[in-house]
Amino acid sequence: MTADVLAEARRIADDVLFPAAMAVDEADTLPVWQLDALAAAGLYGIFGPAEAGGLSLDFPAVCAVVEELAGGCLATAFVWIQHFGLLGALLDDDAPAHLRDRWLGPACRGELRGGIALAGLLPGPPVLRARAVGDGWLLDGAAPWVTGWGLVDVLLVSARGPGDTIVTVLLDAVEQPGLTIARQRLAAVHASATVRLDLADVLVPDGRLVGQASFAPSGSLAGPALRVNGSLALGLAGRCGRLLGASPLDAELDECRRRLDLAGTETIQTARAAAAELALRASAALVVHDGSRSITRDQHAQRLAREALFLLVFGSRPGIKAELLRRLGAAG
């Protein structure tokens, strides 16, 4: 089963996503048909249970699929992995039964597609707050980086609640009273339709409450998310390697993957930084290999180099930043 899914993911990456990657790079928004192709392969339910239409893949296999798809088109993979937040929330043991019963099947089949707005998890003063009212929760503040606007149906929103808690709700990803949407202009993966949301007393019905828990600043440093994000860098580095041909970078890629797989809480940020730095070097090597033509906008080399820059800062954490600065010679 796992081998079949991985083979299908590579087929989609090579035959569907990669041939369209340059057109996607020039597009304002990712073509929906690319996400439809992932849904048709069952990948929206990648770790969902089989009885709900999911593939029931374990975590290492999920990471391997992310790596394959990122090597096809980073923008597509980037939008797709946002769905993991919704899928994981519905599968949580504490998830309300009525939400799981209503939405888990559609989420696994890709009929309901999720995004995330997790600004409430950021350490420091809250930038997104939730307060209870008689018929639900009011959201107030900002979510600076929300990916997939117009491509997702619902957002998993985490906001700082009363008593230093985190309130998690499901918000319809549509224009509504109190919600202001501003498009972020990105140098790479712009077609991911990443936006800033400003919220002024946006009402979420009480039936959309996923849960409320104590705020733990270290929660945003969780290893599984960083491991999945590392697969994006591995996928990009792997695609550069395939375009370059056999080189010592291939062994480095294997070692980066091994370190990510073995990393614990204390070492995951260092391993994640190593993967991002490898993607940067692999893309630079491809630019040099291809020569002056690599600078023209119709070439994969310059696209991959810009995407590698994106991965240096996407999903970053203090430990990742410090390690990258050290590796790049800007810190001791």
C-alpha positions as CSV (number, residue, x, y, z in Angstrom):
1,M,0.0,0.0,0.0
2,T,2.7,2.5,1.1
3,A,4.9,1.7,-1.9
4,D,1.9,2.1,-4.3
5,V,1.1,5.6,-2.8
6,L,4.7,6.7,-3.0
7,A,4.9,5.5,-6.6
8,E,1.7,7.4,-7.5
9,A,3.0,10.5,-5.7
10,R,6.2,10.4,-7.8
11,R,4.2,9.9,-11.0
12,I,2.1,13.0,-10.2
13,A,5.1,15.0,-9.3
14,D,7.0,14.1,-12.5
15,D,4.2,13.9,-15.0
16,V,1.6,16.4,-13.7
17,L,3.2,18.9,-11.4
18,F,6.8,19.4,-12.7
19,P,5.8,20.0,-16.3
20,A,3.4,22.8,-15.2
21,A,5.7,24.3,-12.5
22,M,7.0,27.2,-14.6
23,A,3.5,28.2,-15.6
24,V,2.4,28.0,-11.9
25,D,5.4,30.2,-11.0
26,E,4.0,32.9,-13.3
27,A,0.4,32.5,-12.1
28,D,-1.3,34.6,-9.6
29,T,-3.1,31.6,-8.1
30,L,-2.5,27.9,-8.2
31,P,-4.7,26.1,-10.8
32,V,-7.4,24.1,-8.8
33,W,-6.9,21.1,-11.1
34,Q,-3.5,20.5,-9.5
35,L,-5.1,20.1,-6.1
36,D,-7.9,18.0,-7.7
37,A,-5.2,15.6,-8.9
38,L,-4.0,15.1,-5.4
39,A,-7.5,14.6,-4.2
40,A,-8.2,12.0,-6.9
41,A,-5.2,10.1,-5.7
42,G,-6.5,10.1,-2.1
43,L,-3.7,12.3,-0.8
44,Y,-6.0,14.7,1.1
45,G,-6.7,11.8,3.4
46,I,-3.1,10.8,3.5
47,F,-3.1,9.9,7.2
48,G,-6.8,9.6,7.6
49,P,-8.4,6.3,8.5
50,A,-9.5,4.0,5.7
51,E,-13.1,3.8,6.9
52,A,-13.3,7.6,6.2
53,G,-11.7,7.4,2.8
54,G,-8.2,8.0,4.0
55,L,-4.9,6.2,3.1
56,S,-3.8,5.5,6.7
57,L,-0.1,6.2,6.0
58,D,2.3,6.4,8.9
59,F,4.4,9.5,9.6
60,P,7.5,8.5,7.7
61,A,5.5,7.7,4.6
62,V,3.7,11.0,4.9
63,C,7.0,12.8,4.9
64,A,8.2,10.8,1.9
65,V,5.1,11.8,-0.1
66,V,5.5,15.5,0.9
67,E,9.1,15.2,-0.4
68,E,8.0,13.7,-3.7
69,L,5.3,16.4,-4.3
70,A,7.6,19.3,-3.3
71,G,10.0,18.1,-6.0
72,G,7.3,18.5,-8.5
73,C,5.9,21.8,-7.6
74,L,6.6,23.5,-4.3
75,A,3.6,25.9,-4.5
76,T,1.2,22.9,-4.9
77,A,2.8,21.0,-2.1
78,F,2.8,24.1,0.1
79,V,-1.0,24.6,-0.3
80,W,-1.7,20.9,0.2
81,I,0.1,20.5,3.5
82,Q,-2.0,23.2,5.0
83,H,-4.8,20.7,5.0
84,F,-2.9,18.6,7.5
85,G,-4.0,21.0,10.2
86,L,-7.6,20.3,9.6
87,L,-7.2,16.6,9.1
88,G,-5.2,16.3,12.3
89,A,-7.7,18.4,14.3
90,L,-10.6,16.2,13.2
91,L,-8.6,13.0,14.1
92,D,-7.6,14.3,17.6
93,D,-9.1,12.2,20.4
94,D,-10.6,15.4,21.9
95,A,-12.2,16.6,18.7
96,P,-16.0,17.2,19.0
97,A,-17.8,14.2,17.7
98,H,-20.2,16.3,15.6
99,L,-17.3,17.9,13.7
100,R,-15.6,14.6,13.1
101,D,-18.8,12.9,12.0
102,R,-19.7,15.8,9.6
103,W,-16.3,16.7,8.1
104,L,-13.8,13.8,8.4
105,G,-15.0,12.0,5.3
106,P,-15.2,15.0,3.1
107,A,-11.7,16.1,4.4
108,C,-10.2,12.7,3.6
109,R,-11.7,12.8,0.1
110,G,-10.6,16.3,-0.6
111,E,-14.1,17.6,-1.0
112,L,-13.4,19.9,2.0
113,R,-10.0,21.5,1.9
114,G,-8.4,23.1,4.9
115,G,-5.9,25.9,5.6
116,I,-4.4,27.2,8.9
117,A,-4.3,30.5,10.7
118,L,-2.2,29.8,13.8
119,A,-1.2,33.3,14.9
120,G,-2.5,32.7,18.4
121,L,0.3,30.2,18.9
122,L,3.1,32.8,18.4
123,P,5.1,33.5,21.6
124,G,4.8,36.9,23.1
125,P,1.9,39.3,23.3
126,P,-1.2,37.9,21.5
127,V,-1.7,39.0,17.9
128,L,-5.0,37.1,17.5
129,R,-7.5,36.9,20.3
130,A,-10.8,35.0,20.9
131,R,-13.5,35.9,23.4
132,A,-16.7,34.0,24.1
133,V,-20.1,35.5,23.4
134,G,-23.5,34.1,23.7
135,D,-23.6,32.3,20.4
136,G,-20.0,31.6,19.7
137,W,-16.6,33.2,19.7
138,L,-15.4,36.6,18.4
139,L,-12.0,36.8,16.7
140,D,-10.0,40.0,16.9
141,G,-6.5,40.7,15.6
142,A,-4.4,39.5,12.7
143,A,-3.1,36.4,11.0
144,P,-0.2,37.6,8.9
145,W,0.4,34.4,6.9
146,V,-2.6,32.4,5.7
147,T,-2.0,30.2,2.6
148,G,-4.4,29.0,0.0
149,W,-7.0,31.8,0.1
150,G,-9.6,30.9,-2.6
151,L,-8.3,27.4,-2.7
152,V,-9.4,26.2,0.8
153,D,-12.8,26.0,2.3
154,V,-12.2,26.3,6.0
155,L,-9.4,27.6,8.2
156,L,-8.2,26.0,11.4
157,V,-7.7,29.1,13.5
158,S,-5.8,29.2,16.8
159,A,-6.3,32.4,18.8
160,R,-5.3,33.4,22.3
161,G,-8.4,33.0,24.6
162,P,-9.3,34.0,28.2
163,G,-7.1,32.8,31.0
164,D,-4.0,32.4,28.7
165,T,-5.6,29.6,26.7
166,I,-5.6,28.7,23.1
167,V,-9.0,28.6,21.5
168,T,-9.1,26.6,18.2
169,V,-12.1,27.1,15.9
170,L,-13.0,26.4,12.3
171,L,-13.7,29.5,10.2
172,D,-15.2,29.5,6.7
173,A,-12.5,30.8,4.3
174,V,-14.8,33.3,2.7
175,E,-15.3,37.1,2.8
176,Q,-17.5,38.0,5.8
177,P,-18.2,40.9,8.1
178,G,-15.2,42.1,10.0
179,L,-12.6,40.2,7.8
180,T,-10.1,42.2,5.7
181,I,-8.0,40.3,3.2
182,A,-4.7,41.6,1.8
183,R,-2.6,39.5,-0.6
184,Q,1.0,38.9,0.2
185,R,3.3,39.5,-2.7
186,L,5.8,36.7,-2.6
187,A,9.1,36.3,-4.6
188,A,8.5,32.5,-4.7
189,V,5.4,30.2,-4.5
190,H,3.3,33.3,-5.1
191,A,0.6,31.1,-6.6
192,S,0.0,29.7,-3.1
193,A,-2.3,32.6,-2.6
194,T,-0.9,33.6,0.7
195,V,-2.7,36.5,2.4
196,R,-2.8,38.6,5.6
197,L,-6.1,38.4,7.5
198,D,-7.2,41.3,9.8
199,L,-10.1,40.3,12.0
200,A,-12.4,42.7,13.8
201,D,-15.0,40.8,15.9
202,V,-15.4,38.1,13.4
203,L,-18.1,35.7,14.7
204,V,-17.5,31.9,14.7
205,P,-20.5,29.9,15.8
206,D,-20.1,27.8,19.0
207,G,-20.6,24.6,17.0
208,R,-17.3,25.3,15.2
209,L,-15.2,25.2,18.4
210,V,-12.6,22.5,18.1
211,G,-11.2,22.9,21.6
212,Q,-9.6,25.1,24.2
213,A,-6.4,24.3,26.0
214,S,-3.7,26.0,28.1
215,F,-1.2,28.2,26.0
216,A,2.2,26.6,25.8
217,P,4.7,28.8,23.9
218,S,6.9,25.8,23.2
219,G,4.0,24.1,21.4
220,S,4.8,26.0,18.2
221,L,8.2,24.3,18.2
222,A,6.7,20.8,17.9
223,G,8.9,18.4,16.0
224,P,6.4,16.7,13.7
225,A,5.5,20.0,11.9
226,L,9.2,20.8,11.5
227,R,9.9,17.4,10.1
228,V,7.2,17.7,7.5
229,N,8.4,21.2,6.6
230,G,11.9,19.7,6.2
231,S,10.5,17.4,3.5
232,L,9.8,20.5,1.4
233,A,13.5,21.3,1.4
234,L,14.5,17.7,0.7
235,G,12.1,17.6,-2.2
236,L,13.5,20.8,-3.7
237,A,17.1,19.6,-3.2
238,G,16.2,16.2,-4.7
239,R,14.8,17.9,-7.8
240,C,17.9,20.0,-8.2
241,G,20.0,16.8,-7.9
242,R,18.0,15.0,-10.6
243,L,18.5,18.0,-13.0
244,L,22.2,18.1,-12.2
245,G,22.8,14.4,-12.5
246,A,24.8,12.3,-10.1
247,S,26.9,14.3,-7.6
248,P,28.0,14.3,-4.0
249,L,24.8,16.2,-3.2
250,D,23.0,12.9,-3.5
251,A,24.7,11.5,-0.4
252,E,24.2,14.8,1.4
253,L,20.5,14.5,0.7
254,D,20.3,11.0,2.1
255,E,22.2,12.2,5.2
256,C,19.9,15.2,5.7
257,R,16.9,12.9,5.5
258,R,18.4,10.5,8.0
259,R,19.1,13.3,10.4
260,L,15.6,14.6,10.2
261,D,14.1,11.1,10.8
262,L,16.3,10.6,13.8
263,A,16.0,14.1,15.3
264,G,14.5,14.6,18.7
265,T,13.1,17.7,20.3
266,E,16.5,19.1,21.0
267,T,17.9,18.5,17.5
268,I,15.0,18.9,15.1
269,Q,15.7,22.6,14.5
270,T,19.3,21.9,13.6
271,A,18.3,19.1,11.2
272,R,15.7,21.3,9.7
273,A,18.2,24.1,9.1
274,A,20.6,21.6,7.5
275,A,17.9,20.6,5.0
276,A,17.1,24.2,4.1
277,E,20.8,25.0,3.6
278,L,21.2,21.9,1.4
279,A,18.3,23.1,-0.8
280,L,20.0,26.5,-1.1
281,R,23.3,25.0,-2.1
282,A,21.7,22.5,-4.5
283,S,19.8,25.2,-6.3
284,A,22.9,27.4,-6.5
285,A,24.8,24.5,-8.0
286,L,22.1,24.0,-10.6
287,V,22.3,27.7,-11.5
288,V,26.0,27.5,-12.0
289,H,25.7,24.2,-13.9
290,D,23.2,25.6,-16.3
291,G,25.1,28.9,-16.8
292,S,23.7,32.2,-18.0
293,R,20.5,30.7,-19.4
294,S,19.5,29.8,-15.8
295,I,18.8,33.5,-15.1
296,T,16.0,33.7,-17.7
297,R,12.5,33.5,-16.2
298,D,11.5,30.4,-18.2
299,Q,14.2,28.2,-16.5
300,H,13.7,25.9,-13.6
301,A,17.0,26.8,-12.1
302,Q,16.1,30.4,-11.2
303,R,12.7,29.2,-9.9
304,L,14.2,26.6,-7.7
305,A,16.8,29.1,-6.4
306,R,14.0,31.5,-5.4
307,E,12.1,28.7,-3.8
308,A,15.2,27.7,-1.8
309,L,15.3,31.3,-0.4
310,F,11.7,31.0,0.6
311,L,12.4,27.8,2.5
312,L,15.2,29.6,4.5
313,V,12.5,31.6,6.2
314,F,9.3,29.6,5.9
315,G,8.2,28.0,9.2
316,S,11.3,29.2,10.9
317,R,12.1,29.1,14.6
318,P,14.8,30.8,16.6
319,G,17.0,27.6,16.6
320,I,16.6,27.2,12.8
321,K,17.5,30.8,12.2
322,A,20.6,30.7,14.5
323,E,21.8,27.5,12.9
324,L,21.3,28.8,9.4
325,L,23.2,32.0,10.2
326,R,26.0,29.9,11.6
327,R,26.1,27.7,8.5
328,L,26.1,30.8,6.2
329,G,29.0,32.4,8.1
330,A,27.0,35.2,9.7
331,A,27.2,33.9,13.3
332,G,29.8,32.2,15.5
